[in-house]
Amino acid sequence: MLRQIMIVASRSRDTLLPDVLGAVALMTALVIGLYLPGGY
């Protein structure tokens, strides 16, 4: 499985960083969205 991930990562090297940044931004928005209602 790790080998397959490395193969895919090497093929999509041009878009890997923007994809990771997008995933981090989505997770951050999700966590913030879940914590906001608890503040009121």
A tleap script that builds the chain and sets N, CA, C and O, in Angstrom:
source leaprc.protein.ff14SB
mol = sequence {
  NMET LEU ARG GLN ILE MET ILE VAL ALA SER
  ARG SER ARG ASP THR LEU LEU PRO ASP VAL
  LEU GLY ALA VAL ALA LEU MET THR ALA LEU
  VAL ILE GLY LEU TYR LEU PRO GLY GLY CTYR
}
set mol.1.N position { 0.820 -1.193 0.000 }
set mol.1.CA position { 0.000 0.000 0.000 }
set mol.1.C position { 0.863 1.256 0.000 }
set mol.1.O position { 0.573 2.216 -0.714 }
set mol.2.N position { 1.918 1.245 0.799 }
set mol.2.CA position { 2.816 2.398 0.831 }
set mol.2.C position { 3.461 2.598 -0.538 }
set mol.2.O position { 3.668 3.731 -0.974 }
set mol.3.N position { 3.773 1.509 -1.202 }
set mol.3.CA position { 4.374 1.598 -2.536 }
set mol.3.C position { 3.417 2.270 -3.521 }
set mol.3.O position { 3.833 3.094 -4.335 }
set mol.4.N position { 2.130 1.912 -3.441 }
set mol.4.CA position { 1.137 2.521 -4.327 }
set mol.4.C position { 0.983 4.008 -4.048 }
set mol.4.O position { 0.837 4.804 -4.976 }
set mol.5.N position { 1.014 4.385 -2.778 }
set mol.5.CA position { 0.910 5.799 -2.425 }
set mol.5.C position { 2.104 6.571 -2.972 }
set mol.5.O position { 1.951 7.684 -3.475 }
set mol.6.N position { 3.279 5.987 -2.875 }
set mol.6.CA position { 4.477 6.648 -3.399 }
set mol.6.C position { 4.423 6.784 -4.916 }
set mol.6.O position { 4.868 7.794 -5.460 }
set mol.7.N position { 3.886 5.784 -5.604 }
set mol.7.CA position { 3.762 5.852 -7.065 }
set mol.7.C position { 2.801 6.964 -7.456 }
set mol.7.O position { 3.090 7.757 -8.352 }
set mol.8.N position { 1.652 7.022 -6.778 }
set mol.8.CA position { 0.665 8.066 -7.080 }
set mol.8.C position { 1.245 9.442 -6.771 }
set mol.8.O position { 1.046 10.380 -7.543 }
set mol.9.N position { 1.957 9.577 -5.655 }
set mol.9.CA position { 2.551 10.860 -5.280 }
set mol.9.C position { 3.589 11.303 -6.311 }
set mol.9.O position { 3.688 12.491 -6.619 }
set mol.10.N position { 4.352 10.368 -6.837 }
set mol.10.CA position { 5.365 10.746 -7.825 }
set mol.10.C position { 4.727 11.138 -9.157 }
set mol.10.O position { 5.275 11.967 -9.884 }
set mol.11.N position { 3.583 10.554 -9.481 }
set mol.11.CA position { 2.901 10.904 -10.738 }
set mol.11.C position { 2.206 12.257 -10.654 }
set mol.11.O position { 2.104 12.963 -11.657 }
set mol.12.N position { 1.734 12.621 -9.481 }
set mol.12.CA position { 0.968 13.861 -9.349 }
set mol.12.C position { 1.728 14.901 -8.535 }
set mol.12.O position { 1.142 15.624 -7.730 }
set mol.13.N position { 3.010 14.967 -8.750 }
set mol.13.CA position { 3.855 15.884 -7.981 }
set mol.13.C position { 3.462 17.343 -8.176 }
set mol.13.O position { 3.613 18.146 -7.255 }
set mol.14.N position { 2.958 17.702 -9.359 }
set mol.14.CA position { 2.617 19.096 -9.641 }
set mol.14.C position { 1.428 19.576 -8.817 }
set mol.14.O position { 1.369 20.750 -8.452 }
set mol.15.N position { 0.499 18.708 -8.524 }
set mol.15.CA position { -0.712 19.131 -7.826 }
set mol.15.C position { -0.764 18.641 -6.383 }
set mol.15.O position { -1.760 18.865 -5.694 }
set mol.16.N position { 0.281 17.983 -5.918 }
set mol.16.CA position { 0.257 17.402 -4.582 }
set mol.16.C position { 0.171 18.476 -3.489 }
set mol.16.O position { -0.631 18.343 -2.565 }
set mol.17.N position { 0.970 19.519 -3.579 }
set mol.17.CA position { 0.967 20.561 -2.554 }
set mol.17.C position { -0.367 21.302 -2.495 }
set mol.17.O position { -0.902 21.467 -1.399 }
set mol.18.N position { -0.930 21.757 -3.612 }
set mol.18.CA position { -2.247 22.405 -3.528 }
set mol.18.C position { -3.332 21.477 -2.992 }
set mol.18.O position { -4.233 21.928 -2.285 }
set mol.19.N position { -3.259 20.197 -3.315 }
set mol.19.CA position { -4.246 19.246 -2.793 }
set mol.19.C position { -4.124 19.107 -1.280 }
set mol.19.O position { -5.133 19.073 -0.576 }
set mol.20.N position { -2.903 19.027 -0.782 }
set mol.20.CA position { -2.691 18.907 0.663 }
set mol.20.C position { -3.156 20.177 1.363 }
set mol.20.O position { -3.797 20.103 2.411 }
set mol.21.N position { -2.844 21.333 0.802 }
set mol.21.CA position { -3.280 22.595 1.401 }
set mol.21.C position { -4.803 22.702 1.403 }
set mol.21.O position { -5.386 23.196 2.368 }
set mol.22.N position { -5.442 22.252 0.346 }
set mol.22.CA position { -6.897 22.258 0.295 }
set mol.22.C position { -7.509 21.349 1.338 }
set mol.22.O position { -8.505 21.708 1.967 }
set mol.23.N position { -6.927 20.173 1.531 }
set mol.23.CA position { -7.430 19.245 2.545 }
set mol.23.C position { -7.258 19.827 3.945 }
set mol.23.O position { -8.142 19.681 4.789 }
set mol.24.N position { -6.138 20.478 4.195 }
set mol.24.CA position { -5.909 21.098 5.504 }
set mol.24.C position { -6.904 22.236 5.728 }
set mol.24.O position { -7.421 22.399 6.834 }
set mol.25.N position { -7.173 23.023 4.686 }
set mol.25.CA position { -8.133 24.118 4.816 }
set mol.25.C position { -9.536 23.588 5.092 }
set mol.25.O position { -10.264 24.163 5.901 }
set mol.26.N position { -9.923 22.502 4.432 }
set mol.26.CA position { -11.241 21.918 4.684 }
set mol.26.C position { -11.358 21.365 6.101 }
set mol.26.O position { -12.387 21.544 6.753 }
set mol.27.N position { -10.329 20.705 6.574 }
set mol.27.CA position { -10.362 20.164 7.928 }
set mol.27.C position { -10.400 21.287 8.965 }
set mol.27.O position { -11.090 21.178 9.979 }
set mol.28.N position { -9.662 22.360 8.709 }
set mol.28.CA position { -9.683 23.504 9.615 }
set mol.28.C position { -11.067 24.130 9.663 }
set mol.28.O position { -11.566 24.454 10.741 }
set mol.29.N position { -11.690 24.302 8.498 }
set mol.29.CA position { -13.045 24.862 8.451 }
set mol.29.C position { -14.034 23.952 9.174 }
set mol.29.O position { -14.937 24.437 9.856 }
set mol.30.N position { -13.871 22.649 9.032 }
set mol.30.CA position { -14.757 21.703 9.704 }
set mol.30.C position { -14.617 21.803 11.221 }
set mol.30.O position { -15.618 21.862 11.936 }
set mol.31.N position { -13.384 21.821 11.710 }
set mol.31.CA position { -13.165 21.889 13.151 }
set mol.31.C position { -13.690 23.202 13.715 }
set mol.31.O position { -14.341 23.203 14.760 }
set mol.32.N position { -13.420 24.319 13.045 }
set mol.32.CA position { -13.915 25.609 13.505 }
set mol.32.C position { -15.435 25.629 13.480 }
set mol.32.O position { -16.068 26.132 14.408 }
set mol.33.N position { -16.018 25.088 12.427 }
set mol.33.CA position { -17.481 25.043 12.325 }
set mol.33.C position { -18.123 24.189 13.412 }
set mol.33.O position { -19.236 24.481 13.850 }
set mol.34.N position { -17.445 23.153 13.845 }
set mol.34.CA position { -17.989 22.324 14.911 }
set mol.34.C position { -17.832 22.966 16.283 }
set mol.34.O position { -18.650 22.716 17.169 }
set mol.35.N position { -16.810 23.782 16.481 }
set mol.35.CA position { -16.596 24.403 17.778 }
set mol.35.C position { -17.365 25.701 17.956 }
set mol.35.O position { -17.627 26.093 19.094 }
set mol.36.N position { -17.740 26.386 16.879 }
set mol.36.CA position { -18.439 27.668 16.997 }
set mol.36.C position { -19.759 27.572 17.744 }
set mol.36.O position { -19.998 28.397 18.625 }
set mol.37.N position { -20.629 26.617 17.446 }
set mol.37.CA position { -21.907 26.557 18.169 }
set mol.37.C position { -21.738 26.328 19.670 }
set mol.37.O position { -22.618 26.710 20.442 }
set mol.38.N position { -20.652 25.725 20.103 }
set mol.38.CA position { -20.432 25.487 21.522 }
set mol.38.C position { -20.093 26.749 22.290 }
set mol.38.O position { -20.181 26.767 23.518 }
set mol.39.N position { -19.706 27.808 21.586 }
set mol.39.CA position { -19.335 29.062 22.242 }
set mol.39.C position { -20.516 29.926 22.623 }
set mol.39.O position { -20.349 30.911 23.342 }
set mol.40.N position { -21.694 29.585 22.163 }
set mol.40.CA position { -22.871 30.433 22.433 }
set mol.40.C position { -23.773 29.832 23.466 }
set mol.40.O position { -24.802 30.419 23.804 }
savepdb mol mol.pdb
quit
